[in-house]
Amino acid sequence: MANSKYEIKFDIELDDNKIPEKMHWTAKDGGVVNQETKAIMLSVWDAKSKESLRIDLWTKEMPVDEMKVFFHHTLLAMADSLQKATGEDKMGDTMRDFCDYFAEKLELKK
Protein backbone atom coordinates (compact mmCIF):
# COMPACT_ATOMS: atom_id res chain seq x y z
CA MET A 1 0.00 0.00 0.00
CA ALA A 2 1.43 3.38 -1.00
CA ASN A 3 1.79 6.20 1.50
CA SER A 4 -0.56 9.13 1.08
CA LYS A 5 0.69 12.68 1.11
CA TYR A 6 -1.47 15.73 1.73
CA GLU A 7 -0.60 19.39 1.49
CA ILE A 8 -2.03 22.36 3.34
CA LYS A 9 -0.78 25.69 2.03
CA PHE A 10 -0.98 29.20 3.45
CA ASP A 11 -0.29 32.31 1.35
CA ILE A 12 0.34 35.46 3.37
CA GLU A 13 0.59 38.94 1.82
CA LEU A 14 2.43 41.40 4.08
CA ASP A 15 2.54 45.19 4.11
CA ASP A 16 5.80 47.15 4.35
CA ASN A 17 5.84 46.60 8.13
CA LYS A 18 5.38 42.83 7.68
CA ILE A 19 1.80 42.92 8.99
CA PRO A 20 -0.54 40.47 7.23
CA GLU A 21 -2.85 42.22 4.79
CA LYS A 22 -4.37 39.21 3.03
CA MET A 23 -4.22 35.51 3.77
CA HIS A 24 -5.46 32.53 1.79
CA TRP A 25 -5.27 28.82 2.42
CA THR A 26 -5.60 25.70 0.32
CA ALA A 27 -6.29 22.12 1.36
CA LYS A 28 -7.36 20.49 -1.90
CA ASP A 29 -8.11 17.13 -0.27
CA GLY A 30 -10.57 18.95 2.00
CA GLY A 31 -12.15 20.85 -0.88
CA VAL A 32 -10.59 24.20 0.04
CA VAL A 33 -8.83 26.11 -2.74
CA ASN A 34 -7.38 29.59 -2.20
CA GLN A 35 -9.97 30.50 0.44
CA GLU A 36 -9.51 33.86 2.13
CA THR A 37 -9.12 33.95 5.90
CA LYS A 38 -8.49 36.74 8.37
CA ALA A 39 -6.82 34.71 11.12
CA ILE A 40 -4.63 31.62 11.47
CA MET A 41 -3.52 29.79 14.61
CA LEU A 42 -1.13 26.94 13.94
CA SER A 43 0.59 24.79 16.56
CA VAL A 44 3.14 22.08 15.85
CA TRP A 45 4.90 19.72 18.26
CA ASP A 46 8.69 19.66 18.16
CA ALA A 47 9.42 16.14 19.40
CA LYS A 48 13.15 16.83 19.68
CA SER A 49 12.83 19.82 22.01
CA LYS A 50 9.53 18.61 23.53
CA GLU A 51 7.77 21.92 23.02
CA SER A 52 5.01 23.49 21.00
CA LEU A 53 5.84 25.93 18.25
CA ARG A 54 3.18 28.39 17.21
CA ILE A 55 2.28 30.75 14.43
CA ASP A 56 -0.54 33.20 15.14
CA LEU A 57 -1.43 35.62 12.36
CA TRP A 58 -4.34 37.92 11.71
CA THR A 59 -4.98 40.64 9.19
CA LYS A 60 -5.55 44.29 9.96
CA GLU A 61 -9.12 43.72 8.76
CA MET A 62 -9.94 41.10 11.43
CA PRO A 63 -12.60 42.71 13.64
CA VAL A 64 -12.04 42.37 17.39
CA ASP A 65 -15.51 40.89 17.95
CA GLU A 66 -14.78 38.18 15.36
CA MET A 67 -11.37 37.54 16.97
CA LYS A 68 -13.10 36.87 20.30
CA VAL A 69 -15.43 34.35 18.62
CA PHE A 70 -12.43 32.78 16.83
CA PHE A 71 -10.67 32.29 20.18
CA HIS A 72 -13.84 30.80 21.69
CA HIS A 73 -14.24 28.33 18.82
CA THR A 74 -10.53 27.44 18.99
CA LEU A 75 -10.74 26.75 22.73
CA LEU A 76 -13.78 24.52 22.21
CA ALA A 77 -11.98 22.63 19.44
CA MET A 78 -8.96 22.17 21.73
CA ALA A 79 -11.21 20.65 24.40
CA ASP A 80 -12.62 18.21 21.84
CA SER A 81 -9.13 17.36 20.54
CA LEU A 82 -7.77 16.79 24.05
CA GLN A 83 -10.63 14.43 24.83
CA LYS A 84 -10.29 12.54 21.54
CA ALA A 85 -6.47 12.28 21.67
CA THR A 86 -6.07 11.38 25.36
CA GLY A 87 -9.42 10.05 26.57
CA GLU A 88 -9.43 12.75 29.27
CA ASP A 89 -13.21 13.13 29.43
CA LYS A 90 -13.25 15.04 32.72
CA MET A 91 -10.66 17.58 31.58
CA GLY A 92 -12.44 18.01 28.24
CA ASP A 93 -15.62 18.81 30.14
CA THR A 94 -13.71 21.18 32.44
CA MET A 95 -12.28 23.00 29.42
CA ARG A 96 -15.77 23.34 27.93
CA ASP A 97 -16.96 24.79 31.25
CA PHE A 98 -14.17 27.36 30.95
CA CYS A 99 -15.29 28.07 27.38
CA ASP A 100 -18.78 28.84 28.69
CA TYR A 101 -17.24 31.21 31.25
CA PHE A 102 -15.04 32.76 28.53
CA ALA A 103 -18.07 33.36 26.29
CA GLU A 104 -20.06 34.82 29.18
CA LYS A 105 -17.30 37.24 30.23
CA LEU A 106 -16.76 38.39 26.63
CA GLU A 107 -20.53 38.62 26.16
CA LEU A 108 -20.46 36.23 23.20
CA LYS A 109 -23.65 34.46 24.21
CA LYS A 110 -26.86 36.39 24.26
TAKA-V799275 format. One record per residue. N is the residue number from 1. RES is the residue in one small letter. SS is DSSP state (H for helix, E for strand, - for the rest). PSI is psi in whole degrees, 0 to 359 (999 if undefined). D_CENTER is the distance of its C-alpha to the mean C-alpha in Angstrom with 1 decimal. Layout:
n;res;ss;psi;d_center
N;RES;SS;PSI;D_CENTER
N;RES;SS;PSI;D_CENTER
//
This chain:
n;res;ss;psi;d_center
1;m;-;130;32.2
2;a;-;148;30.2
3;n;-;145;26.7
4;s;-;150;24.0
5;k;-;130;21.7
6;y;-;151;18.6
7;e;-;135;17.0
8;i;-;128;13.6
9;k;E;137;14.4
10;f;E;130;13.0
11;d;E;122;15.8
12;i;E;123;15.7
13;e;E;125;18.8
14;l;E;152;19.8
15;d;-;187;22.6
16;d;-;336;25.5
17;n;-;11;23.7
18;k;-;33;20.7
19;i;-;132;18.5
20;p;E;129;16.2
21;e;E;317;18.2
22;k;E;144;16.8
23;m;E;139;13.9
24;h;E;154;14.1
25;w;E;153;12.7
26;t;E;132;14.8
27;a;E;82;14.7
28;k;H;322;18.3
29;d;H;339;18.6
30;g;H;5;16.1
31;g;-;17;18.1
32;v;E;123;15.8
33;v;E;114;17.9
34;n;E;44;17.3
35;q;E;133;15.1
36;e;E;144;14.5
37;t;E;158;11.3
38;k;-;352;11.3
39;a;E;145;8.0
40;i;E;133;5.7
41;m;E;119;3.9
42;l;E;128;5.8
43;s;E;137;8.1
44;v;E;150;11.4
45;w;E;123;14.5
46;d;E;101;17.7
47;a;-;329;20.4
48;k;-;312;23.2
49;s;-;354;22.2
50;k;-;49;20.5
51;e;E;158;17.6
52;s;E;141;13.9
53;l;E;139;13.1
54;r;E;149;10.2
55;i;E;118;9.6
56;d;E;120;8.3
57;l;E;145;9.9
58;w;E;150;11.0
59;t;-;164;14.3
60;k;-;338;17.4
61;e;-;357;17.4
62;m;-;113;14.2
63;p;-;145;16.2
64;v;H;320;15.8
65;d;H;324;16.1
66;e;H;326;13.2
67;m;H;321;11.1
68;k;H;318;12.4
69;v;H;320;11.5
70;f;H;315;7.9
71;f;H;317;8.0
72;h;H;312;10.3
73;h;H;321;8.4
74;t;H;318;5.5
75;l;H;318;8.8
76;l;H;318;10.6
77;a;H;324;8.5
78;m;H;321;9.0
79;a;H;315;12.6
80;d;H;317;13.1
81;s;H;318;12.0
82;l;H;313;14.2
83;q;H;316;17.0
84;k;H;319;16.9
85;a;H;330;16.8
86;t;H;345;19.3
87;g;-;12;21.3
88;e;-;78;20.8
89;d;H;316;21.5
90;k;H;317;22.7
91;m;H;325;19.8
92;g;H;316;17.4
93;d;H;320;19.7
94;t;H;319;19.9
95;m;H;320;16.2
96;r;H;326;16.4
97;d;H;317;19.4
98;f;H;320;17.6
99;c;H;322;15.1
100;d;H;317;18.3
101;y;H;315;19.7
102;f;H;311;16.7
103;a;H;322;17.0
104;e;H;313;20.8
105;k;H;329;20.9
106;l;-;6;18.7
107;e;-;45;20.9
108;l;-;335;18.1
109;k;-;131;20.4
110;k;-;999;23.8
//
